Amino acid sequence: MKRVTLALPVLIVLLALALSGGSPTRAQSSPVWNSAILYFNPADTPIETQGCESPPECDDISIVYYRETGETVPSRAIPVKPFQSGVVLIGSVLYDQTFKGSAVISSTVPLAALFRQVYSSSDPYSPIVYTSLDNTMAGEGFFYLPWVQRTSGFDTEIGVQNIESVPISLKLHFYKRDGSLYTYDPPQGITVEPQRSYIFRVSAIPLPWSGSFDGSVVVEANFSGLPGSHPKIVAAAREVLVGGNKAYGFEGVGAGQTAWHMVSALCSYGPGQQTSQYSIQNTSLASTAQVQVDYYTADGTLFATYPASGTAAVSPGAALLVNGCDPTTQGVLTGKYLSAVVRSANGVGLAVVGKVIGKDGLLTAFNGQLPPPASPDGKYYVALPYVEFAVREDGIRTYLSILNVGSSPANDIQLTYYGRDGSLITAVNLTGKPLPAHAKIGSDPSAARAIDPGSYGFIGAANIISDQPIVALARVQRGVSLPGGVTSLGDDYVGMHYLKNW
């Protein structure tokens, strides 16, 4: 049985009010963020067929909720068939819209899951989406959050989950971009019980920098009373613009790597003038990292490098901010549809979070990605558990980008859309011609003809099978008409790799 852990910073009403305090109208309406777990079974056949009540199909998932205050709330098993997807509304299941804590999902299938929050009011906000973290993605003693801030507009909220069976203690290391360090280790300690979470906002930490902060965080964990004992933890973050409508979430990273693939790399691209920014964290606490960013065109051609010569130094624990419209690259990147690889030139580990910011109001967050391992059949599999595409222009629409992160052209990339009940809606081959290394291609349910005329649109999941290593990014956005020329709100989430080993 596969276990998937998911840090859930689900906001209570008071927190939602505090984050949207710039608008008296919103404050008076007592808004709530409705939270849900969305899941998808990418298996093409039943997995568990022995020792169950209703063979041959008796696969299921179950969720155990852990309140931050200590209470455990198990759910009933949810049957799940091949290619079926679904939504668990946390407030409805627990009869509590103020739930704050974490959850562990257990499954008999290779489950892909993500966390989503949507604003309950008619006043539109960005949806917040980020993916679950399984045990293999946990940090052992440390977890890294490359972009954390406390400004007039944003106050990062972080959820850290203990996935051990015994209590652990935490320390929080805050690094400004210049490498300045403050460690939060209160006299009473920060103790987190098994499977529970510690959820905090940066504004609640007594930082020494006049109340403002922009940088990175390293979460250090130890078994209580045992320094250097390295228990497993995961963490995720979310932000809501004070007095605005932008919001996004992202998961942290359990270990540094020397190369991360960024599906979106932009400078003033498209009608919304979208620009990407990367916060690149040095995960070594002792050595300086030497960093460069290589930008590639949609056909896989190396187009530009930041910095133009040499490398950029990043102090231990700190994070370098790289803008797609940096003066050294702006002249060549402007208006281009690009991807990027963030590299460590001296072998020091990195963690990366990217954001896309548009002049039309769009603001998303997404993680860097690693090339996936091949399945026993030699192919590569990516699941996208939540794909929605409304016919009406003000509805939710999901756009997919698939990037070849292998060293050879991809000759066979199959993208399949499935309805909520697991029914095949449509399948498309994205490689009418080979997709070169570092090249990317897009799709959405409308372009793939997955929408019936006269219907609401499409809602379900997608699955990708490739003959070369690939990564995918899903943009979940909606059209709006708000003051200040805001016409688009959204967030990004990364596709989830799985091994076909059944």
PyMOL commands that set and color helices and strands:
alter all, ss='L'
color gray80, all
select helices_A, chain A and resi 13-19+24-28+90-94+135-137+202-204+330-333
alter helices_A, ss='H'
color red, helices_A
select strands_A, chain A and resi 2-8+33-40+60-67+72-74+78-79+85-89+101-107+112-119+128-131+133-134+139-140+142-150+157-162+168-176+181-184+191-192+197-201+213-223+232-240+247-251+259-265+275-282+289-297+302-306+312-314+319-323+338-344+350-357+363-367+380-390+396-404+413-419+424-429+440-443+457-466+470-482+486-494+496-498
alter strands_A, ss='S'
color yellow, strands_A
deselect
rebuild
show_as cartoon
